[in-house]
Amino acid sequence: MSTFPRRHFLKTAALSAIAGPNILRAAESKQKIRVACVGIGQMGNGAVSGSRDEEIVAFCDVDWRDLGGRSAAEIAKKHPTVPKFTDFREMLDKKGSEIDAVLISTPDHTHFAAAMAAMEAKKHVFVQKPLAHNIWQVRTLQKAAKKYGVQTVMGNQGHCWEGIRLVKEWFEAGVLGEVREVHCWTDRPKGKVGFINPPPAQPAKTAPVPEGLSWDLWQGPVAPREYSPEYLPQFWRGWWDYGCGGLGDIGCHCLDAPFWTLQLGMPEKVEVVEQEKWEHRAYTAPASHIIFHFAARGEMPAVQIHWYEGGLLPEALPGMTKGLPDNGMIMKGSKETLFSDGMRVQSPQLWPRERMTPLIDILRRKPLLRSVAGEPIGELFAAIRGDIPHAGSHFDYACPLTELVNTGVLAIRSGKTIEWDSASMTVKGAPEFDAWIKEPVRDGWSYGEDLWKA
């Protein structure tokens, strides 16, 4: 993450489209940044906590049931003077002049609409991973960030951490040699968080809409259907209308290091190697193994990125007596192999670990700049104040990373190997994918169409 002196940013900002009035107001006066949080239950708790040193001016959530624990109602009790809304559009209309930044922690299918509405109102945005539910939305978010000149960041925390920098530094120092093969894996969707296990074999069972839940608003741009407790508060990730499966949940974490380090860009092909059979195709497959195929990039050779989920795993490395962890990454180089435990890179190591000893002087070098905050929301606030030019996972980085994830989602969802034509944003020879690449939306939920006009 780049971190520039304050005077450098202010000089540059005067010449840059990114220097909106809110940036200058915060940078010049050091006033607290005025924050609105959209989605404060469950994952949204982190956005509220991350804003504790700023001024929270509005909460928005569609589920105000008093469920205790991490529910929106419970969080709001701790901030009794903060106004509450159920529709982010109403919030922006009534409180917009008091808002500098909007932090969005809703389910995947409403990320795009909330982020677009905020950016159109010239608000800086934090958006949880994955940035959007389909590839057209991802590209539109990138266009919008440029047009509206706002600061942006995606919630893939690992991009702020030490571990991902070590991976990139070791690779760029030549420690690994040429990398032609990477293996990334997660226990989702069979993990404990956010998925139905075993997966449903039939449509979700309907039930009356609970009091305190604005079900129509929760559905957002998706064609309306009857409420089911199998969708929320936490099981929406596996339903394709609302979530992006295990890959959408963890891919922006686990694929972050190879994407950044190897300058991957977009794959030419996503190959479906193995999938556990499943009956109800409106829900994600229980387990999948796919391979992203990337062409050579400059002096870097072609590379294959293996993605495993739902308990499928690569072969353990020699000497791993306990086998592989539930989440992790193996990066195989022509000189050395790198191993990392966890969905985000925290403590990477050469394998076997003894290989690190003769290289320790090189491994200790730290030429890359470190994060000023150690987490995305703090980086966003630093960028708004002008302390850094932008957050590390700003949309010019996060949108392509999310697009990579979403190409994999196309393959997992269909169960078919696809050839991806990035230039035309299509699956070659398969127009049936178009409705997933740019999904239809309900009236009143359309955003960004104007950004595609010449």
LUMKOL-607010 format. One record per residue (C-alpha): x, y, z. Coordinates in steps of 0.02 Angstrom, whole numbers, padded with zeros to 5 digits, always signed. Layout:
<recs>
XYZ;...
</recs>
This chain:
<recs>
+00000+00000+00000;+00071+00168-00048;+00083+00297+00089;+00133+00472+00034;+00173+00626+00137;+00021+00734+00170;+00091+00882+00071;+00117+00768-00080;-00064+00714-00080;-00136+00888-00062;-00028+00951-00205;-00082+00805-00313;-00264+00817-00260;-00281+00991-00331;-00246+00919-00503;-00343+00758-00484;-00525+00712-00509;-00518+00617-00347;-00506+00776-00246;-00690+00795-00206;-00753+00922-00077;-00770+00792+00060;-00587+00742+00045;-00528+00922+00062;-00648+00957+00204;-00582+00810+00305;-00400+00836+00257;-00395+01022+00297;-00492+01024+00458;-00457+00851+00530;-00640+00842+00577;-00713+00672+00609;-00774+00584+00453;-00964+00572+00450;-01009+00390+00420;-01169+00300+00371;-01175+00111+00391;-01288+00010+00275;-01312-00163+00347;-01261-00163+00530;-01313-00338+00582;-01197-00489+00568;-01047-00437+00459;-01100-00255+00475;-01045-00257+00657;-00867-00236+00595;-00908-00077+00500;-00989+00000+00653;-00840-00048+00761;-00719+00016+00630;-00803+00187+00637;-00793+00208+00825;-00669+00353+00813;-00772+00444+00681;-00948+00517+00685;-01084+00390+00643;-01231+00489+00574;-01348+00353+00510;-01387+00168+00520;-01481+00075+00384;-01541-00104+00393;-01692-00200+00330;-01702-00316+00480;-01738-00228+00643;-01799-00382+00737;-01731-00390+00914;-01633-00552+00897;-01493-00509+01017;-01313-00554+00982;-01250-00479+00818;-01420-00418+00757;-01447-00240+00695;-01567-00202+00837;-01438-00251+00967;-01303-00144+00885;-01420+00005+00872;-01457-00004+01059;-01276+00041+01090;-01295+00198+00984;-01467+00263+01034;-01445+00437+00958;-01402+00375+00782;-01551+00388+00662;-01612+00222+00591;-01674+00188+00414;-01733+00035+00318;-01702+00101+00140;-01529+00169+00096;-01608+00278-00038;-01713+00367+00092;-01560+00382+00203;-01459+00465+00066;-01604+00580+00023;-01634+00638+00201;-01458+00632+00274;-01349+00648+00120;-01282+00821+00161;-01218+00753+00328;-01130+00599+00257;-00950+00585+00197;-00933+00396+00182;-01051+00248+00167;-00998+00077+00233;-01095-00064+00149;-01109-00236+00230;-01267-00306+00151;-01286-00476+00065;-01198-00492-00103;-01351-00458-00212;-01375-00281-00144;-01193-00225-00137;-01202-00148-00310;-01361-00046-00289;-01308+00024-00120;-01133+00066-00180;-01195+00148-00341;-01324+00253-00248;-01189+00311-00127;-01062+00353-00263;-01192+00445-00366;-01217+00551-00210;-01027+00582-00208;-00999+00477-00052;-00842+00376-00022;-00878+00191-00002;-00824+00033+00087;-00905-00124+00015;-00892-00298+00086;-00820-00436-00022;-00863-00487-00154;-00895-00314-00223;-01043-00365-00329;-01152-00511-00381;-01106-00515-00566;-00970-00460-00685;-01065-00316-00766;-01095-00242-00594;-00910-00257-00550;-00855-00164-00707;-00989-00032-00680;-00927+00000-00503;-00753+00032-00572;-00822+00154-00699;-00925+00242-00565;-00778+00264-00447;-00685+00355-00585;-00833+00461-00638;-00882+00519-00464;-00704+00541-00398;-00732+00455-00232;-00620+00350-00121;-00660+00165-00119;-00610+00003-00035;-00667-00179-00029;-00672-00275+00134;-00536-00404+00099;-00437-00375+00258;-00290-00483+00208;-00236-00356+00077;-00188-00242+00221;-00088-00373+00315;+00096-00412+00326;+00080-00587+00253;+00025-00538+00079;+00170-00415+00067;+00294-00550+00113;+00227-00662-00026;+00246-00525-00154;+00417-00473-00090;+00485-00651-00091;+00421-00680-00266;+00490-00516-00333;+00658-00554-00250;+00667-00712-00354;+00654-00829-00204;+00515-00936-00280;+00576-00933-00460;+00445-00953-00596;+00271-00993-00531;+00163-01099-00645;+00047-01179-00517;-00049-01116-00365;-00174-01209-00255;-00303-01116-00148;-00441-01197-00046;-00580-01169+00081;-00696-01277+00184;-00846-01174+00125;-00985-01210+00082;-00973-01358+00201;-00898-01247+00335;-00991-01184+00486;-01030-01007+00426;-01173-00952+00317;-01218-01111+00222;-01351-01247+00239;-01275-01418+00273;-01319-01533+00193;-01373-01422+00047;-01559-01411+00011;-01631-01537-00113;-01785-01431-00151;-01844-01249-00149;-01838-01159+00017;-01988-01184+00130;-02090-01024+00141;-02154-00942+00299;-02243-00781+00351;-02132-00627+00349;-02078-00591+00528;-02124-00424+00603;-01977-00305+00595;-01908-00374+00431;-01933-00273+00271;-01930-00425+00158;-01963-00333-00004;-01817-00215+00026;-01705-00360+00077;-01735-00439-00095;-01682-00277-00179;-01653-00299-00366;-01698-00484-00370;-01867-00545-00434;-01981-00555-00281;-02021-00720-00198;-02098-00777-00034;-01996-00763+00126;-01903-00912+00197;-01794-00926+00353;-01676-01026+00240;-01622-00861+00161;-01581-00750+00309;-01506-00691+00419;-01357-00798+00365;-01400-00935+00241;-01416-00826+00085;-01236-00856+00028;-01273-01026-00049;-01427-00969-00148;-01370-00906-00318;-01500-00766-00324;-01424-00687-00169;-01247-00750-00141;-01097-00812-00240;-01066-00977-00152;-00907-01030-00065;-00796-00950-00197;-00887-00783-00178;-00871-00794+00010;-00685-00833+00022;-00611-00806-00152;-00573-00621-00129;-00472-00672+00024;-00382-00828-00033;-00350-00777-00215;-00290-00603-00165;-00107-00651-00142;-00084-00743-00308;-00187-00612-00401;-00079-00468-00336;+00088-00558-00336;+00076-00639-00508;-00014-00494-00594;-00144-00617-00655;-00275-00513-00743;-00418-00616-00816;-00415-00804-00854;-00432-00872-01029;-00524-01025-00966;-00603-01090-00806;-00602-01279-00804;-00720-01382-00697;-00618-01531-00636;-00733-01606-00506;-00899-01569-00422;-00998-01663-00293;-01171-01697-00365;-01314-01591-00305;-01499-01588-00345;-01565-01412-00319;-01469-01301-00441;-01536-01140-00365;-01410-01178-00227;-01222-01197-00243;-01135-01364-00265;-01077-01447-00103;-00897-01463-00165;-00801-01408-00319;-00625-01408-00393;-00595-01286-00535;-00439-01221-00623;-00414-01042-00683;-00300-01043-00836;-00196-00885-00865;-00088-00843-01014;+00093-00785-00999;+00110-00607-00936;+00267-00517-00994;+00412-00621-00931;+00300-00724-00817;+00245-00893-00885;+00069-00959-00904;-00002-01014-00736;-00143-01122-00671;-00234-01073-00511;-00326-01219-00432;-00475-01179-00323;-00549-01311-00206;-00701-01293-00094;-00815-01399+00013;-00681-01517+00078;-00591-01554-00085;-00404-01527-00063;-00240-01531-00158;-00107-01655-00108;-00023-01613+00056;+00158-01561+00043;+00294-01686+00094;+00317-01686+00282;+00142-01623+00323;+00102-01757+00451;-00062-01676+00503;-00122-01647+00325;-00187-01483+00258;-00286-01354+00358;-00466-01308+00314;-00411-01154+00217;-00245-01113+00137;-00131-01083-00012;+00016-01172-00094;+00119-01076-00222;+00239-01189-00316;+00392-01106-00392;+00535-01175-00495;+00652-01140-00346;+00545-01144-00189;+00369-01188-00132;+00271-01067-00021;+00136-01123+00100;+00009-01019+00195;-00120-01077+00323;-00289-00987+00327;-00408-00901+00208;-00298-00745+00213;-00109-00747+00208;-00047-00716+00385;+00116-00812+00411;+00182-00875+00243;+00329-00993+00246;+00438-01086+00125;+00409-01273+00133;+00490-01366+00212;+00521-01227+00337;+00706-01269+00347;+00722-01196+00171;+00700-01023+00248;+00863-01028+00349;+00989-01001+00207;+00877-00867+00131;+00836-00774+00292;+00926-00612+00244;+00825-00599+00084;+00662-00649+00169;+00684-00512+00301;+00693-00371+00174;+00535-00266+00167;+00540-00153+00012;+00350-00134-00001;+00261-00001+00099;+00152-00064+00241;-00029-00023+00274;-00060+00135+00374;-00210+00058+00462;-00199-00131+00451;-00380-00147+00395;-00485-00082+00249;-00600+00042+00336;-00453+00127+00420;-00368+00140+00252;-00524+00216+00176;-00529+00348+00313;-00343+00384+00288;-00374+00408+00101;-00521+00524+00133;-00412+00630+00247;-00275+00635+00117;-00146+00540+00218;-00128+00413+00075;-00182+00427-00108;-00300+00278-00096;-00333+00118+00000;-00240-00037-00056;-00394-00133-00113;-00472+00017-00200;-00590-00020-00343;-00459-00016-00481;-00384-00166-00392;-00536-00243-00307;-00650-00242-00460;-00534-00351-00567;-00505-00467-00418;-00692-00485-00395;-00716-00513-00582;-00593-00658-00571;-00696-00732-00430;-00856-00709-00529;-00787-00799-00682;-00759-00947-00567;-00937-00929-00502;-01000-00948-00682;-00909-01114-00697;-00963-01181-00527;-01143-01125-00549;-01159-01204-00722;-01048-01355-00689;-00965-01320-00857;-00791-01271-00913;-00797-01098-00991;-00685-00995-01105;-00687-00815-01047;-00677-00672-01172;-00633-00527-01060;-00635-00397-01200;-00817-00431-01245;-00869-00485-01069;-00941-00648-01135;-00918-00835-01121;-00860-00891-01293;-00993-00983-01390;-01114-00987-01244;-01240-00842-01247;-01342-00931-01113;-01218-00859-00986;-01263-00680-01030;-01407-00676-00906;-01284-00717-00765;-01150-00597-00825;-01276-00453-00821;-01426-00506-00719;-01599-00430-00742;-01659-00311-00606;-01827-00257-00539;-01899-00087-00581;-01827+00047-00469;-01662-00045-00441;-01570-00004-00602;-01403+00088-00586;-01256+00128-00697;-01329+00102-00870;-01277+00278-00918;-01095+00238-00883;-01091+00121-01033;-01151+00251-01159;-01019+00320-01278;
</recs>
